Each structure stands twice: as structure tokens, then as C-alpha cells.
């Protein structure tokens, strides 16, 4: 059984019932869940003051040596306020000594990418307490892929995609696309060469997705990648004005502009069903035009 340590560095958890249900489920499964006091903490729209939320992150360096899963309660906005004050060297030293398995997505992506940029720390982009473990009906797919990623030194994701066939290998990184874009031009964007960039988002219309990916192209980030994998883009349906312009058209445009393989369809992001990805691990992407696989290794895991 595992020990979970909760952090809430972003928005106030408006889904209090869901968060408590998530805690109950984890405990019923035999796991320990610590630091639950952050669930109800609130300061304006945030899960506590800046100082409290910063302490959530910096205190991770002082956790015991026991194997620990650090789980974000939810996303929202807030991590960007903290980036310049995080004690990256202390966290990096803790991870090199005995790595914590740090998991979350959405706004939490900013913290994860900053850790990767500053200290080379691999974290997991995956489920969070309220939005995933606390859903009315727990998704077996999400739970299965969470534990696979956190317990297997090597594992493979498989999904269907109608994208053109391709092969690529490199460092898997990314997460929430909007948060990644917000880090462009800052010290907290990882400088990844030969990467496999995996991105997802919510409430971003196809034209916004294209605009953000073009910004990465114009900034020279995509030129250093081997491939792009698109996860889910929830709540972003085209409308009548688009007249056929959709995410498939975005992919076609980006393939033409960048020359990069772009594989879509991965169940990853702001959905009840999501895989868990180790950001900073090595990946081997193989796509035959119908079926894609992404093999992953080199990440920390529970022993």
C-alpha cells in the first residue's frame, strides 16, 4: 500500500464533496493519505495564501524517506504566482536522494515543467484527487494506468489514431498546453531537444490550440522536437462559424508548417479517462497509421 501526500498550490477546491470522496476511496483501498487539511483551505479564489501554497511545494523536500505519492488536489490558477520562490535545489536534492512520485495536471503543469527545467526532475502528468479519484464513478481505465505508470519501470500506452504512420524516440514532456505556453520566454520552460511533446487542454477552441502550437513553432520549440502527440481537448467543439475547421484541420496545418509527425487520439487530459505520463522519461513512439504505441522508461517508480 502507498502513502499519499496532498498538495493544493492552485485554486480553491470547489468540489469539496468530491475531494473527500477521493480521500475515502484511497483509504478504503488501504492507502495512507496525509495533509488533508489543504482540501478546505481558501484565500479568495486560491487554495490558501501564496505563502501557504508555496509551503506546500517547498516542504516536499522535507518529507520522510518512505515511498510517497504527492497528489495535487485540483488545478485552477495559482502556481504561476509561486514559480520564482520555489526552492528548486532542495527539491532536486530530495528527488535524487529518494524520489517522490509527484502527480497532477492542469495548472500543476507549471510546477512540473519548472522542476524538469531547473533540476531535471521527472514527475507524472495524471489524475488528481477531486477531479479523478473523487468522481461519482471511479474510472477503472484511469486507475489502471495510474498504477501502471507509478509501479512499472517500463510500460507501453496503446491507442487508435488515423494520423499518418511515423516513428520517433526522445524525451517525453509537455502536459497542459496553455500552461506550457505561459512559460515560453521564462527560466521555467524546459529546453528539450529530440523530444516527444504531448499536450492537452480544456475549453480551448481549435483555433486557440492552433495559435498556441504556432507560438511554439515560432519560438523555435517545435523545431527541436521529433513528434507531437495530442491528448484530449475537452469542451472545445467547433461551431457553425468554423465551417469545417476542427482539430483535424489544425493537425493538417501543423504537419505542413512544421514537417513533424503529429499523432492524435491519446486519452490524456481533462477527462475522467486519462493515462498517466512521466514527464521527462524516455519514449519510443510507433504508429502504423491505425494503432499507436508509446513505450516509456527511465522514470522513478514505487519499489
C-alpha positions, 0 to 999 in steps of 0.5 A: 500500500502507498502513502499519499501526500496532498498538495493544493498550490492552485485554486480553491477546491470547489468540489469539496464533496468530491475531494473527500470522496477521493480521500475515502476511496484511497483509504478504503483501498488501504492507502495512507493519505496525509495533509488533508487539511489543504482540501478546505483551505481558501484565500479568495479564489486560491487554495490558501495564501501564496505563502501557504501554497508555496509551503506546500511545494517547498516542504516536499523536500522535507518529507520522510524517506518512505515511498510517497505519492504527492497528489495535487488536489485540483488545478485552477490558477495559482502556481504561476504566482509561486514559480520564482520562490520555489526552492528548486535545489532542495527539491532536486536534492530530495528527488535524487536522494529518494524520489517522490512520485509527484502527480497532477495536471492542469495548472500543476503543469507549471510546477512540473515543467519548472522542476524538469527545467531547473533540476531535471526532475521527472514527475507524472502528468495524471489524475488528481484527487477531486477531479479523478479519484473523487468522481461519482464513478471511479474510472477503472481505465484511469486507475489502471494506468495510474498504477501502471505508470507509478509501479512499472519501470517500463510500460507501453500506452496503446491507442487508435489514431488515423494520423499518418504512420511515423516513428520517433524516440526522445524525451517525453514532456509537455502536459497542459498546453496553455500552461506550457505556453505561459512559460515560453520566454521564462527560466521555467520552460524546459529546453528539450531537444529530440523530444516527444511533446504531448499536450492537452487542454480544456475549453480551448477552441481549435483555433486557440490550440492552433495559435498556441502550437504556432507560438511554439513553432515560432519560438523555435520549440517545435523545431527541436522536437521529433513528434507531437502527440495530442491528448484530449481537448475537452469542451472545445467543439467547433461551431457553425462559424468554423465551417469545417475547421476542427482539430483535424484541420489544425493537425493538417496545418501543423504537419505542413508548417512544421514537417513533424509527425503529429499523432492524435487520439491519446486519452490524456487530459481533462477527462475522467479517462486519462493515462498517466505520463512521466514527464521527462522519461524516455519514449519510443513512439510507433504508429502504423497509421491505425494503432499507436504505441508509446513505450516509456522508461527511465522514470522513478517508480514505487519499489 
